[in-house]
Amino acid sequence: MPLRTNALCLASECLASASSSWHRRRCLEVYRLLSKDFGTGGNTMPIWSNCPPADKCGVSFTLRRTPQGRPLTCISTSEDLIGCPTHFYRGRTTPCSGEGCPACADGLPWRWHAYLSCLEISTREHFILELTAQAAENLISYRTAHKTIRGCLIELTRHKQRPNGRVILRCKPADLNKVPLPPAPDLIKCMQNIWNLASSHVREDGVARNQKRIRVTSPNGDEV
């Protein structure tokens, strides 16, 4: 086997078997360096493996809202929620970027939405949940009492089961002996990806380079 192919195969196997986020990042750095040093000759090698990695940070998360006609029962995997003002602009929900926001310039009103990662009990799907400010208030009360929202059992329904009915949220501590929780994803980076805000340009504080700042706030308007 050529030296380049052999080295890249070893780096790929190391990456696939990485057991921690730190180990995975280091393996990925080595793989990229080898690819750069040896060159790929126009044939980039996929990172093959026989099972999903322990750290699924590269997997995208679905954004979900409270459905019509049936309850959504899930458990929060996030330690806390995040949120920001949003607009319904050009057929989709987008973040308000403050001064210079095109939706504001068009005179559209904004609404505050909250986001947290959850595990659906029936399907074990790990997803991002969007909540209105009113629905999020119950989670704020839960957080005040329990110092975290991770492990909170959430049941969501819509008033009179209407498509745009008010979201009703009930919550209580979940029995985590029956449902082990996965690690929570980076919510800000997930939302940047969902909103197509160039994730490679996002810094850890949630500010996208060359983009307006997206303020992360609680329902009462305090920055978090």
N, CA, C and O of each residue as an XYZ file, in Angstrom:
896
protein
N       0.858     -1.190      0.000
C       0.000      0.000      0.000
C       0.894      1.240      0.000
O       1.831      1.294      0.796
N       0.650      2.246     -0.859
C       1.458      3.447     -0.895
C       1.498      4.117      0.476
O       0.560      4.004      1.266
N       2.619      4.827      0.747
C       2.796      5.473      2.043
C       1.651      6.426      2.359
O       1.132      6.432      3.475
N       1.252      7.238      1.367
C       0.178      8.205      1.609
C      -1.112      7.505      2.016
O      -1.750      7.896      2.995
N      -1.500      6.472      1.271
C      -2.750      5.762      1.544
C      -2.693      5.064      2.898
O      -3.670      5.083      3.647
N      -1.549      4.445      3.218
C      -1.393      3.754      4.488
C      -1.522      4.725      5.657
O      -2.222      4.438      6.628
N      -0.849      5.872      5.568
C      -0.896      6.855      6.652
C      -2.307      7.390      6.842
O      -2.773      7.527      7.973
N      -2.989      7.695      5.740
C      -4.349      8.215      5.832
C      -5.309      7.163      6.379
O      -6.237      7.501      7.114
N      -5.103      5.907      6.037
C      -5.946      4.829      6.569
C      -5.794      4.733      8.083
O      -6.783      4.613      8.806
N      -4.549      4.787      8.558
C      -4.301      4.714     10.000
C      -4.938      5.892     10.718
O      -5.536      5.721     11.780
N      -4.815      7.094     10.143
C      -5.424      8.274     10.758
C      -6.942      8.157     10.758
O      -7.599      8.562     11.716
N      -7.507      7.597      9.673
C      -8.953      7.407      9.590
C      -9.438      6.423     10.648
O     -10.465      6.658     11.284
N      -8.705      5.314     10.846
C      -9.082      4.330     11.867
C      -9.002      4.941     13.262
O      -9.862      4.692     14.107
N      -7.959      5.746     13.497
C      -7.818      6.415     14.784
C      -8.999      7.336     15.044
O      -9.533      7.372     16.153
N      -9.412      8.090     14.010
C     -10.527      9.017     14.145
C     -11.830      8.276     14.422
O     -12.623      8.707     15.260
N     -12.056      7.165     13.724
C     -13.303      6.413     13.892
C     -13.420      5.794     15.279
O     -14.526      5.619     15.790
N     -12.275      5.459     15.896
C     -12.309      4.803     17.210
C     -12.093      5.770     18.356
O     -11.995      5.337     19.504
N     -12.014      7.072     18.083
C     -11.776      8.054     19.145
C     -12.882      7.984     20.188
O     -14.065      7.930     19.853
N     -12.483      7.985     21.451
C     -13.454      7.788     22.533
C     -13.829      9.077     23.248
O     -14.667      9.053     24.150
N     -13.232     10.199     22.869
C     -13.549     11.460     23.521
C     -13.466     12.587     22.508
O     -12.879     12.430     21.437
N     -14.067     13.738     22.856
C     -14.031     14.888     21.963
C     -12.599     15.343     21.722
O     -12.237     15.689     20.597
N     -11.772     15.344     22.786
C     -10.382     15.788     22.652
C      -9.618     14.845     21.722
O      -8.889     15.291     20.836
N      -9.793     13.530     21.933
C      -9.108     12.533     21.111
C      -9.549     12.663     19.651
O      -8.726     12.577     18.739
N     -10.841     12.868     19.436
C     -11.352     12.992     18.066
C     -10.766     14.222     17.385
O     -10.377     14.158     16.218
N     -10.700     15.352     18.111
C     -10.142     16.563     17.513
C      -8.686     16.372     17.137
O      -8.255     16.817     16.073
N      -7.911     15.705     18.013
C      -6.506     15.483     17.718
C      -6.322     14.581     16.499
O      -5.474     14.842     15.645
N      -7.126     13.516     16.426
C      -7.049     12.611     15.268
C      -7.426     13.333     13.980
O      -6.815     13.119     12.933
N      -8.449     14.198     14.070
C      -8.882     14.928     12.887
C      -7.796     15.894     12.423
O      -7.597     16.074     11.221
N      -7.088     16.518     13.375
C      -5.985     17.407     13.018
C      -4.894     16.640     12.278
O      -4.367     17.111     11.270
N      -4.556     15.444     12.793
C      -3.537     14.617     12.150
C      -3.981     14.229     10.742
O      -3.196     14.305      9.797
N      -5.242     13.813     10.603
C      -5.775     13.409      9.292
C      -5.685     14.561      8.292
O      -5.287     14.373      7.142
N      -6.060     15.750      8.747
C      -6.026     16.899      7.850
C      -4.599     17.272      7.461
O      -4.328     17.619      6.311
N      -3.684     17.197      8.437
C      -2.285     17.498      8.136
C      -1.711     16.511      7.129
O      -0.992     16.897      6.207
N      -2.038     15.222      7.316
C      -1.545     14.214      6.381
C      -2.117     14.445      4.985
O      -1.407     14.325      3.987
N      -3.398     14.774      4.925
C      -4.031     15.028      3.635
C      -3.363     16.202      2.935
O      -3.160     16.187      1.721
N      -3.023     17.232      3.733
C      -2.389     18.417      3.164
C      -0.960     18.130      2.718
O      -0.539     18.543      1.638
N      -0.205     17.400      3.583
C       1.203     17.146      3.285
C       1.383     16.207      2.096
O       2.224     16.441      1.228
N       0.576     15.133      2.070
C       0.725     14.144      1.006
C      -0.045     14.533     -0.254
O       0.293     14.127     -1.365
N      -1.088     15.331     -0.043
C      -1.963     15.643     -1.175
C      -2.917     14.499     -1.415
O      -2.604     13.347     -1.116
N      -4.065     14.810     -1.947
C      -5.066     13.763     -2.168
C      -5.189     13.383     -3.628
O      -5.905     12.444     -3.978
N      -4.483     14.122     -4.487
C      -4.537     13.788     -5.915
C      -5.929     13.854     -6.482
O      -6.245     13.182     -7.464
N      -6.788     14.687     -5.846
C      -8.166     14.818     -6.341
C      -9.081     13.732     -5.826
O     -10.267     13.726     -6.156
N      -8.556     12.789     -5.006
C      -9.374     11.701     -4.472
C      -9.338     11.744     -2.954
O      -8.531     11.050     -2.335
N     -10.202     12.551     -2.346
C     -10.252     12.665     -0.894
C     -10.797     11.379     -0.292
O     -11.838     10.882     -0.724
N     -10.104     10.839      0.697
C     -10.512      9.564      1.297
C     -11.597      9.778      2.353
O     -11.390     10.555      3.285
N     -12.742      9.113      2.233
C     -13.768      9.207      3.280
C     -13.247      8.613      4.587
O     -12.313      7.811      4.586
N     -13.860      9.016      5.702
C     -13.490      8.480      7.009
C     -14.441      7.318      7.299
O     -15.493      7.504      7.910
N     -14.056      6.109      6.850
C     -14.924      4.943      6.998
C     -14.825      4.353      8.395
O     -13.772      4.418      9.028
N     -15.919      3.777      8.876
C     -15.913      3.036     10.134
C     -17.096      2.083     10.117
O     -17.983      2.200      9.272
N     -17.108      1.133     11.056
C     -18.177      0.131     11.117
C     -19.254      0.451     12.142
O     -20.225     -0.293     12.283
N     -19.082      1.564     12.863
C     -20.081      1.960     13.853
C     -19.982      3.473     14.057
O     -18.951      4.066     13.741
N     -21.032      4.105     14.576
C     -20.980      5.550     14.799
C     -19.911      5.894     15.834
O     -19.655      5.096     16.736
N     -19.278      7.072     15.720
C     -18.292      7.477     16.718
C     -18.952      7.778     18.052
O     -20.137      8.103     18.112
N     -18.164      7.666     19.133
C     -18.694      7.972     20.459
C     -19.102      9.429     20.549
O     -20.096      9.754     21.200
N     -18.351     10.312     19.906
C     -18.664     11.727     19.882
C     -19.321     12.055     18.553
O     -18.664     12.017     17.513
N     -20.602     12.374     18.571
C     -21.353     12.619     17.343
C     -21.466     14.107     17.043
O     -22.491     14.574     16.546
N     -20.381     14.865     17.358
C     -20.444     16.310     17.205
C     -20.641     16.739     15.764
O     -21.092     17.855     15.507
N     -20.312     15.879     14.828
C     -20.457     16.264     13.439
C     -21.852     16.017     12.892
O     -22.144     16.399     11.759
N     -22.724     15.382     13.677
C     -24.064     15.054     13.211
C     -24.978     16.262     13.387
O     -24.981     16.885     14.449
N     -25.753     16.599     12.356
C     -26.671     17.731     12.459
C     -27.906     17.319     13.258
O     -28.276     16.146     13.299
N     -28.529     18.302     13.886
C     -29.717     18.050     14.698
C     -30.939     18.663     14.026
O     -30.870     19.744     13.441
N     -32.054     17.953     14.120
C     -33.310     18.456     13.570
C     -33.907     19.482     14.510
O     -33.897     19.298     15.728
N     -34.432     20.572     13.943
C     -35.161     21.560     14.735
C     -36.632     21.190     14.724
O     -37.232     21.043     13.659
N     -37.217     21.037     15.908
C     -38.606     20.627     15.996
C     -39.406     21.606     16.834
O     -38.887     22.263     17.736
N     -40.701     21.680     16.501
C     -41.650     22.503     17.249
C     -42.770     21.606     17.751
O     -42.871     20.447     17.348
N     -43.603     22.133     18.622
C     -44.709     21.351     19.170
C     -45.679     20.985     18.053
O     -46.188     21.877     17.374
N     -45.948     19.695     17.845
C     -46.823     19.288     16.737
C     -48.297     19.521     17.048
O     -48.676     19.765     18.193
N     -49.109     19.440     16.015
C     -50.559     19.530     16.162
C     -51.127     18.131     16.342
O     -50.653     17.184     15.716
N     -52.131     17.996     17.187
C     -52.896     16.758     17.262
C     -52.354     15.685     18.190
O     -53.048     14.706     18.464
N     -51.132     15.844     18.681
C     -50.586     14.840     19.596
C     -49.560     15.510     20.503
O     -48.956     16.512     20.118
N     -49.358     14.974     21.691
C     -48.340     15.559     22.571
C     -46.932     15.154     22.143
O     -46.742     14.125     21.494
N     -45.972     15.954     22.506
C     -44.563     15.633     22.318
C     -43.952     15.510     23.713
O     -43.931     16.469     24.485
N     -43.457     14.312     24.020
C     -42.863     14.064     25.334
C     -41.381     13.805     25.170
O     -40.974     12.934     24.401
N     -40.585     14.553     25.886
C     -39.138     14.463     25.739
C     -38.442     14.849     27.037
O     -39.078     15.328     27.976
N     -37.130     14.636     27.079
C     -36.322     14.988     28.246
C     -35.223     15.935     27.802
O     -34.539     15.681     26.810
N     -35.056     17.010     28.525
C     -34.013     17.972     28.179
C     -32.630     17.367     28.426
O     -32.369     16.809     29.492
N     -31.748     17.484     27.430
C     -30.349     17.087     27.622
C     -29.465     18.316     27.843
O     -28.286     18.184     28.170
N     -30.029     19.501     27.666
C     -29.291     20.749     27.886
C     -29.274     21.104     29.366
O     -30.231     20.837     30.093
N     -28.180     21.706     29.798
C     -28.120     22.233     31.159
C     -28.968     23.492     31.278
O     -29.515     23.782     32.342
N     -29.076     24.237     30.183
C     -29.852     25.478     30.169
C     -30.335     25.729     28.753
O     -29.795     25.177     27.794
N     -31.342     26.556     28.631
C     -31.818     26.942     27.310
C     -31.107     28.218     26.861
O     -30.512     28.926     27.674
N     -31.174     28.502     25.559
C     -30.724     29.778     25.023
C     -31.862     30.345     24.202
O     -32.806     29.627     23.873
N     -31.787     31.621     23.867
C     -32.847     32.202     23.062
C     -32.438     33.529     22.478
O     -31.457     34.136     22.908
N     -33.195     33.980     21.492
C     -32.924     35.280     20.875
C     -34.172     35.758     20.151
O     -35.061     34.958     19.861
N     -34.254     37.056     19.852
C     -35.364     37.571     19.044
C     -35.290     36.996     17.633
O     -34.204     36.859     17.069
N     -36.437     36.663     17.069
C     -36.491     36.096     15.720
C     -37.598     36.770     14.910
O     -38.501     37.396     15.464
N     -37.505     36.627     13.594
C     -38.549     37.072     12.676
C     -39.004     35.883     11.839
O     -38.232     34.962     11.575
N     -40.265     35.918     11.426
C     -40.701     35.003     10.370
C     -40.517     35.777      9.071
O     -41.324     36.639      8.725
N     -39.438     35.453      8.356
C     -38.990     36.270      7.232
C     -38.745     35.398      6.014
O     -37.965     34.447      6.060
N     -39.422     35.735      4.922
C     -39.275     35.001      3.668
C     -39.548     33.504      3.839
O     -38.829     32.657      3.311
N     -40.601     33.210      4.588
C     -41.065     31.840      4.716
C     -40.385     30.998      5.766
O     -40.640     29.795      5.838
N     -39.512     31.594      6.603
C     -38.854     30.800      7.642
C     -38.492     31.690      8.820
O     -38.416     32.912      8.701
N     -38.268     31.036      9.975
C     -37.834     31.760     11.167
C     -36.342     32.043     11.067
O     -35.542     31.137     10.835
N     -35.975     33.308     11.245
C     -34.576     33.707     11.187
C     -34.263     34.594     12.385
O     -35.168     35.245     12.908
N     -33.009     34.642     12.839
C     -32.660     35.485     13.986
C     -32.655     36.959     13.623
O     -32.268     37.334     12.516
N     -33.083     37.786     14.552
C     -32.987     39.232     14.377
C     -31.546     39.637     14.660
O     -31.003     39.320     15.719
N     -30.928     40.337     13.714
C     -29.526     40.728     13.876
C     -29.365     42.142     14.398
O     -28.261     42.687     14.389
N     -30.475     42.750     14.862
C     -30.369     44.073     15.456
C     -30.259     45.159     14.407
O     -30.972     45.135     13.403
N     -29.367     46.112     14.634
C     -29.198     47.224     13.708
C     -28.824     46.706     12.313
O     -27.888     45.921     12.160
N     -29.556     47.151     11.322
C     -29.300     46.700      9.957
C     -30.018     45.418      9.592
O     -29.818     44.901      8.493
N     -30.860     44.880     10.489
C     -31.594     43.644     10.209
C     -32.568     43.876      9.051
O     -33.394     44.784      9.134
N     -32.499     43.083      7.972
C     -33.392     43.302      6.821
C     -34.864     43.092      7.166
O     -35.727     43.770      6.609
N     -35.165     42.160      8.079
C     -36.561     41.936      8.459
C     -37.107     43.138      9.228
O     -38.255     43.537      9.034
N     -36.271     43.714     10.107
C     -36.679     44.931     10.819
C     -36.894     46.071      9.833
O     -37.838     46.849      9.969
N     -36.009     46.165      8.836
C     -36.121     47.222      7.827
C     -37.423     47.096      7.040
O     -37.971     48.095      6.576
N     -37.917     45.867      6.891
C     -39.193     45.642      6.193
C     -40.394     45.812      7.110
O     -41.536     45.621      6.693
N     -40.129     46.176      8.374
C     -41.215     46.444      9.312
C     -41.824     45.225      9.965
O     -42.924     45.306     10.511
N     -41.133     44.089      9.924
C     -41.682     42.869     10.519
C     -41.450     42.844     12.028
O     -40.368     43.212     12.487
N     -42.442     42.419     12.807
C     -42.263     42.323     14.260
C     -41.364     41.145     14.615
O     -41.195     40.224     13.816
N     -40.784     41.179     15.826
C     -39.948     40.071     16.271
C     -40.607     39.355     17.437
O     -41.426     39.924     18.159
N     -40.232     38.097     17.604
C     -40.677     37.293     18.749
C     -39.465     36.591     19.328
O     -38.558     36.189     18.599
N     -39.457     36.447     20.648
C     -38.358     35.748     21.299
C     -38.640     34.245     21.283
O     -39.734     33.814     21.647
N     -37.658     33.451     20.864
C     -37.786     31.990     20.880
C     -36.649     31.390     21.689
O     -35.526     31.895     21.680
N     -36.953     30.316     22.382
C     -35.967     29.570     23.164
C     -35.599     28.290     22.440
O     -36.388     27.746     21.668
N     -34.378     27.812     22.702
C     -33.885     26.580     22.081
C     -33.158     25.737     23.116
O     -32.393     26.256     23.929
N     -33.404     24.436     23.080
C     -32.728     23.490     23.960
C     -32.675     22.146     23.257
O     -33.470     21.873     22.357
N     -31.738     21.310     23.670
C     -31.650     19.969     23.095
C     -32.455     19.002     23.949
O     -32.452     19.086     25.178
N     -33.149     18.077     23.279
C     -34.027     17.134     23.980
C     -33.913     15.748     23.362
O     -33.517     15.586     22.208
N     -34.269     14.760     24.165
C     -34.346     13.371     23.714
C     -35.804     12.936     23.756
O     -36.415     12.897     24.823
N     -36.368     12.603     22.572
C     -37.755     12.133     22.547
C     -37.811     10.727     23.140
O     -37.023      9.859     22.764
N     -38.727     10.509     24.052
C     -38.785      9.242     24.779
C     -39.168      8.089     23.864
O     -38.574      7.014     23.956
N     -40.153      8.285     22.977
C     -40.664      7.175     22.176
C     -39.703      6.734     21.085
O     -39.637      5.545     20.772
N     -38.956      7.664     20.501
C     -38.081      7.328     19.362
C     -36.597      7.393     19.701
O     -35.767      6.916     18.927
N     -36.253      7.979     20.848
C     -34.853      8.213     21.253
C     -34.136      9.166     20.287
O     -32.908      9.156     20.197
N     -34.905      9.983     19.570
C     -34.277     10.979     18.695
C     -33.758     12.140     19.533
O     -34.458     12.657     20.403
N     -32.521     12.541     19.257
C     -31.919     13.701     19.910
C     -32.106     14.884     18.971
O     -31.637     14.839     17.834
N     -32.779     15.942     19.416
C     -33.143     17.029     18.517
C     -33.074     18.367     19.245
O     -32.883     18.418     20.460
N     -33.230     19.443     18.488
C     -33.298     20.786     19.050
C     -34.767     21.199     19.099
O     -35.474     21.130     18.094
N     -35.217     21.629     20.274
C     -36.609     22.028     20.470
C     -36.712     23.557     20.480
O     -35.942     24.243     21.151
N     -37.678     24.069     19.722
C     -37.961     25.509     19.724
C     -39.208     25.771     20.563
O     -40.217     25.080     20.425
N     -39.126     26.774     21.431
C     -40.245     27.137     22.292
C     -40.523     28.631     22.203
O     -39.613     29.429     21.984
N     -41.787     29.001     22.375
C     -42.134     30.409     22.506
C     -41.715     30.893     23.899
O     -41.455     30.091     24.795
N     -41.656     32.207     24.061
C     -41.277     32.779     25.354
C     -42.251     32.345     26.451
O     -41.840     32.056     27.574
N     -43.544     32.300     26.119
C     -44.543     31.920     27.114
C     -44.339     30.480     27.578
O     -44.399     30.193     28.774
N     -44.100     29.580     26.634
C     -43.879     28.180     27.003
C     -42.594     28.014     27.794
O     -42.513     27.167     28.684
N     -41.582     28.824     27.472
C     -40.286     28.705     28.142
C     -40.333     29.139     29.598
O     -39.459     28.767     30.381
N     -41.340     29.921     29.973
C     -41.411     30.419     31.355
C     -41.461     29.273     32.371
O     -40.872     29.376     33.447
N     -42.164     28.175     32.035
C     -42.219     27.044     32.962
C     -40.843     26.411     33.142
O     -40.506     25.949     34.232
N     -40.043     26.390     32.064
C     -38.688     25.855     32.185
C     -37.800     26.776     33.005
O     -36.916     26.312     33.725
N     -38.033     28.089     32.899
C     -37.279     29.038     33.723
C     -37.578     28.795     35.201
O     -36.675     28.832     36.038
N     -38.839     28.548     35.513
C     -39.213     28.246     36.907
C     -38.584     26.935     37.371
O     -38.125     26.827     38.508
N     -38.565     25.934     36.476
C     -37.936     24.654     36.798
C     -36.442     24.847     37.050
O     -35.887     24.277     37.989
N     -35.799     25.648     36.211
C     -34.361     25.908     36.370
C     -34.071     26.594     37.698
O     -33.074     26.287     38.352
N     -34.929     27.513     38.096
C     -34.750     28.204     39.370
C     -34.820     27.220     40.529
O     -34.065     27.333     41.495
N     -35.729     26.254     40.428
C     -35.905     25.288     41.521
C     -34.828     24.215     41.539
O     -34.431     23.760     42.612
N     -34.342     23.796     40.357
C     -33.433     22.650     40.267
C     -32.012     23.020     39.823
O     -31.140     22.155     39.744
N     -31.780     24.308     39.534
C     -30.453     24.812     39.124
C     -30.015     24.313     37.746
O     -28.907     24.631     37.315
N     -30.819     23.568     37.065
C     -30.527     23.062     35.727
C     -31.830     22.599     35.098
O     -32.815     22.368     35.799
N     -31.837     22.463     33.776
C     -33.007     21.867     33.118
C     -32.665     20.492     32.542
O     -33.536     19.821     31.988
N     -31.409     20.070     32.669
C     -31.040     18.733     32.194
C     -31.773     17.691     33.028
O     -31.787     17.768     34.256
N     -32.376     16.723     32.361
C     -33.138     15.704     33.072
C     -34.570     16.107     33.346
O     -35.283     15.404     34.062
N     -35.005     17.233     32.788
C     -36.392     17.676     32.973
C     -37.285     16.971     31.954
O     -37.030     17.028     30.751
N     -38.326     16.311     32.439
C     -39.301     15.649     31.572
C     -40.309     16.693     31.090
O     -40.966     17.346     31.901
N     -40.426     16.844     29.792
C     -41.250     17.896     29.191
C     -42.373     17.270     28.373
O     -42.137     16.390     27.546
N     -43.598     17.735     28.613
C     -44.739     17.334     27.792
C     -45.317     18.579     27.140
O     -45.678     19.537     27.823
N     -45.404     18.561     25.810
C     -45.863     19.716     25.045
C     -47.134     19.390     24.278
O     -47.224     18.347     23.631
N     -48.103     20.267     24.349
C     -49.333     20.137     23.565
C     -49.700     21.525     23.042
O     -49.144     22.529     23.486
N     -50.636     21.573     22.099
C     -51.151     22.843     21.596
C     -52.596     23.030     22.038
O     -53.381     22.082     22.035
N     -52.938     24.241     22.414
C     -54.283     24.561     22.879
C     -55.313     24.211     21.803
O     -55.246     24.703     20.677
N     -56.263     23.353     22.170
C     -57.323     22.883     21.279
C     -56.772     22.181     20.041
O     -57.477     22.035     19.042
N     -55.499     21.742     20.106
C     -54.857     20.986     19.034
C     -54.846     21.733     17.693
O     -54.811     21.116     16.628
N     -54.878     23.051     17.761
C     -54.834     23.845     16.529
C     -53.397     23.950     16.032
O     -52.468     23.905     16.839
N     -53.190     24.091     14.708
C     -51.835     24.164     14.162
C     -50.992     25.267     14.784
O     -49.808     25.069     15.055
N     -51.602     26.430     15.012
C     -50.891     27.552     15.615
C     -51.416     27.875     17.008
O     -51.308     29.005     17.483
N     -51.993     26.850     17.657
C     -52.504     27.055     19.002
C     -51.381     27.329     19.998
O     -50.230     26.949     19.780
N     -51.737     27.994     21.091
C     -50.749     28.302     22.129
C     -50.099     27.016     22.650
O     -50.777     26.019     22.896
N     -48.786     27.058     22.811
C     -48.054     25.889     23.295
C     -48.191     25.793     24.811
O     -47.937     26.754     25.537
N     -48.597     24.613     25.270
C     -48.736     24.354     26.707
C     -47.623     23.400     27.118
O     -47.509     22.306     26.566
N     -46.808     23.803     28.074
C     -45.668     23.002     28.518
C     -45.846     22.601     29.973
O     -46.066     23.448     30.839
N     -45.748     21.306     30.233
C     -45.738     20.781     31.598
C     -44.404     20.078     31.810
O     -43.892     19.424     30.902
N     -43.851     20.209     32.988
C     -42.540     19.597     33.213
C     -42.385     19.116     34.645
O     -43.030     19.616     35.567
N     -41.510     18.132     34.803
C     -41.186     17.569     36.104
C     -39.883     16.788     35.955
O     -39.470     16.510     34.830
N     -39.223     16.427     37.058
C     -37.982     15.638     36.940
C     -38.256     14.273     36.317
O     -39.247     13.622     36.646
N     -37.376     13.846     35.420
C     -37.508     12.536     34.779
C     -36.795     11.467     35.601
O     -35.892     11.771     36.381
N     -37.204     10.224     35.421
C     -36.513      9.087     36.037
C     -35.364      8.691     35.111
O     -35.567      7.965     34.137
N     -34.161      9.170     35.416
C     -33.017      8.943     34.539
C     -32.422      7.548     34.695
O     -31.497      7.189     33.967
N     -32.933      6.764     35.625
C     -32.497      5.363     35.712
C     -33.036      4.552     34.536
O     -32.469      3.524     34.167
N     -34.130      5.024     33.956
C     -34.744      4.310     32.834
C     -34.278      4.846     31.488
O     -34.282      4.118     30.495
N     -33.876      6.117     31.446
C     -33.499      6.745     30.179
C     -32.153      7.454     30.336
O     -32.119      8.599     30.785
N     -31.049      6.803     29.978
C     -29.752      7.496     30.031
C     -29.698      8.601     28.982
O     -30.142      8.414     27.849
N     -29.155      9.742     29.363
C     -29.130     10.888     28.464
C     -27.790     11.020     27.749
O     -26.741     10.818     28.362
N     -27.812     11.355     26.468
C     -26.565     11.631     25.743
C     -26.033     13.004     26.124
O     -26.767     13.811     26.695
N     -24.769     13.282     25.819
C     -24.231     14.627     26.070
C     -24.994     15.659     25.245
O     -25.451     15.370     24.139
N     -25.124     16.851     25.790
C     -25.807     17.923     25.058
C     -24.897     18.502     23.984
O     -23.691     18.614     24.204
N     -25.440     18.871     22.833
C     -24.630     19.515     21.796
C     -24.405     20.984     22.126
O     -25.010     21.518     23.055
N     -23.538     21.632     21.365
C     -23.329     23.069     21.477
C     -24.510     23.751     20.792
O     -24.590     23.776     19.564
N     -25.428     24.303     21.588
C     -26.668     24.840     21.036
C     -26.442     25.997     20.078
O     -27.086     26.077     19.032
N     -25.527     26.896     20.432
C     -25.303     28.063     19.582
C     -24.774     27.634     18.221
O     -25.218     28.139     17.191
N     -23.821     26.698     18.215
C     -23.286     26.233     16.938
C     -24.347     25.483     16.133
O     -24.390     25.588     14.907
N     -25.201     24.725     16.823
C     -26.290     24.026     16.130
C     -27.230     25.025     15.456
O     -27.634     24.829     14.309
N     -27.578     26.100     16.175
C     -28.494     27.081     15.610
C     -27.833     27.865     14.478
O     -28.494     28.217     13.501
N     -26.542     28.138     14.602
C     -25.839     28.795     13.505
C     -25.909     27.923     12.249
O     -26.077     28.429     11.139
N     -25.779     26.613     12.437
C     -25.850     25.688     11.305
C     -27.255     25.649     10.718
O     -27.419     25.682      9.498
N     -28.267     25.579     11.574
C     -29.658     25.533     11.122
C     -30.020     26.814     10.375
O     -30.742     26.776      9.379
N     -29.514     27.951     10.863
C     -29.809     29.241     10.233
C     -28.838     29.576      9.098
O     -28.895     30.661      8.520
N     -27.948     28.629      8.790
C     -27.018     28.797      7.675
C     -26.145     30.036      7.841
O     -25.997     30.837      6.919
N     -25.567     30.177      9.043
C     -24.699     31.312      9.334
C     -23.241     30.880      9.397
O     -22.552     31.182     10.371
N     -22.766     30.191      8.395
C     -21.352     29.854      8.234
C     -20.713     29.415      9.541
O     -20.025     30.199     10.194
N     -20.938     28.156      9.925
C     -20.462     27.660     11.216
C     -18.954     27.753     11.364
O     -18.456     27.850     12.486
N     -18.205     27.726     10.250
C     -16.753     27.817     10.351
C     -16.301     29.201     10.792
O     -15.142     29.393     11.160
N     -17.227     30.174     10.754
C     -16.883     31.533     11.142
C     -17.440     31.904     12.513
O     -17.443     33.076     12.888
N     -17.910     30.913     13.256
C     -18.544     31.190     14.540
C     -17.538     31.036     15.668
O     -16.851     30.019     15.766
N     -17.456     32.043     16.513
C     -16.590     31.951     17.676
C     -17.382     31.373     18.839
O     -18.607     31.275     18.776
N     -16.678     30.988     19.904
C     -17.321     30.290     21.018
C     -18.369     31.144     21.723
O     -19.287     30.598     22.335
N     -18.255     32.481     21.651
C     -19.225     33.319     22.349
C     -20.506     33.518     21.556
O     -21.375     34.292     21.957
N     -20.625     32.814     20.422
C     -21.857     32.887     19.659
C     -21.916     34.037     18.675
O     -22.986     34.348     18.152
N     -20.780     34.678     18.413
C     -20.744     35.773     17.456
C     -20.138     35.270     16.157
O     -19.038     34.717     16.160
N     -20.830     35.451     15.062
C     -20.310     35.043     13.766
C     -19.480     36.176     13.188
O     -19.929     37.321     13.135
N     -18.269     35.853     12.756
C     -17.444     36.873     12.121
C     -18.141     37.382     10.867
O     -18.720     36.611     10.101
N     -18.073     38.691     10.674
C     -18.697     39.361      9.528
C     -20.220     39.267      9.554
O     -20.884     39.494      8.542
N     -20.764     38.929     10.721
C     -22.217     38.901     10.880
C     -22.589     39.793     12.053
O     -21.769     40.047     12.936
N     -23.828     40.266     12.059
C     -24.315     40.997     13.214
C     -24.372     40.071     14.423
O     -24.580     38.866     14.280
N     -24.189     40.630     15.601
C     -24.230     39.820     16.822
C     -25.642     39.291     17.065
O     -26.619     40.032     16.957
N     -25.737     38.024     17.387
C     -26.995     37.418     17.784
C     -27.025     37.403     19.308
O     -26.283     36.642     19.930
N     -27.856     38.216     19.907
C     -27.880     38.300     21.363
C     -28.604     37.081     21.932
O     -29.704     36.743     21.494
N     -27.989     36.437     22.892
C     -28.582     35.289     23.569
C     -29.165     35.789     24.877
O     -28.430     36.259     25.746
N     -30.473     35.694     25.024
C     -31.147     36.295     26.163
C     -32.146     35.342     26.792
O     -32.478     34.298     26.230
N     -32.612     35.721     27.960
C     -33.713     35.002     28.607
C     -35.017     35.709     28.251
O     -34.977     36.812     27.705
N     -36.180     35.106     28.545
C     -37.441     35.733     28.154
C     -37.646     37.141     28.698
O     -38.361     37.931     28.082
N     -37.028     37.486     29.857
C     -37.206     38.822     30.407
C     -36.247     39.835     29.792
O     -36.234     41.000     30.190
N     -35.443     39.398     28.824
C     -34.576     40.324     28.111
C     -33.156     40.405     28.608
O     -32.339     41.106     28.010
N     -32.827     39.703     29.695
C     -31.459     39.717     30.222
C     -30.565     38.847     29.368
O     -30.944     37.736     28.998
N     -29.356     39.352     29.045
C     -28.420     38.537     28.271
C     -27.860     37.432     29.145
O     -27.622     37.621     30.337
N     -27.653     36.260     28.525
C     -27.096     35.116     29.246
C     -25.816     34.681     28.557
O     -25.172     33.728     28.995
